[in-house]
Amino acid sequence: MKKVSSIFLALLALSISGALGTQSATAKTKAKEPTEKVTFTSKERTTIKHYRQQVQGISNSTKGMYVQKPSLKKPFRPGQLSQKYLNAAVKSVNFYRKMYGLNTIVANKQWNEDAQYGASTMAAADSGLSHELVGIKRPAYISKSDWQRGIDATGYSNLGEGLTKPYDNVLNYLTDSGQSDYVPGHREWLLGNTIEIGIGQAGGYSDFKVFEGGAKCRAYGDAASQAKEVAYPKAGVFPVNAVAGSVWSLSYSADSGEQAQKPTVKITDVTTDKKVKVSHVTVYNSTTGYGWYRTSISYLPAPSKVKVNHAYTVQISKLGNHADMKYQTKLFELTK
């Protein structure tokens, strides 16, 4: 009924003769959005084409995702993901890490098993997400030892709910929208100072194990071991799909160990030559932060102003432990 009413009203407005009807129609005409050819240079379009070819080579299917399907009722079994699914998840993470020139990561076999316990215990309880399963009641048919493995795994992992495809899960962790504290910790773990990962999936529950005390995960020490600075979105071209509706961020580790102060953040839409409203500027300082970053700066551009084929200048100043920075990012469409 709503569609019929809308069509009727539109036709009625067009049927009124005279200047009033013409002016009304003109006022409602939206300005055309820029095309890729207008926004990006030839070199940038070549880079975008390369990214699109790469992402199309990554599987995003759930077909044959299990070697052993989880049993989430009695008798409980965590299940085991197929190598194809695991490879797709790792390739998805590495696709974005390579954009930043970061080292590629590999799946840790033991971490895969751990993460599968994390995902399957959450899925069996089906009571939402919780690190270390805090506040979730153990189903009677899950042994205490199996439940403990779920507790251990979820304490070292990114947790997600509602998606099952490998690339979609990775993109969800990277966009990291909806966090009440506006700190993109899931993003920082995937782009942080690590060399391995564990992948678990059961039903709509995802567990990406991203660290473990004292294991191969790199920790702080000399400068070479520190997490590489990541501005998100990065300078140059970047997928709009990976930032739409989410906070933008700057993650780094200051050699001095000084804590950052709340900075001034300004974003300008270069395409329209208009300022973009920025809210929720957040600073998170920690000697053992997400992804082993010591400083995390995040901020939320007005979601309606983040658009495909637009260029943005980002200025971050008065950090205290980091030089002022200014860079330009251009957002393109990247669908899977």
Secondary structure, DSSP 4 states (H G I P E B T S, - for coil): -HHHHHHHHHHHHHHS-SHHHHHHHHHTPPPPPPPHHHHS-HHHHHHHHHHHHHHHTS----TT-EEE--B-SSSPB--EE-HHHHHHHHHHHHHHHHHTTPPP-EE-HHHHHHHHHHHHHHHHHTS---GGGTT-PPPTTS-HHHHHHHHHHHTTEEEEES--SHHHHHHHHHH-TT-TT---HHHHHHHSS-SEEEEEEETTEEEEE---TTSSS--SSSGGGSPPPEEESPSEEEEGGGTTTS-EEEEE--TT-PPPPP-EEEEEETTTTEEE-EEEEEEEE-TT-GGG-SEEEEEEE-GGG--TT-EEEEEEE--SSS--EEEEEEEE----
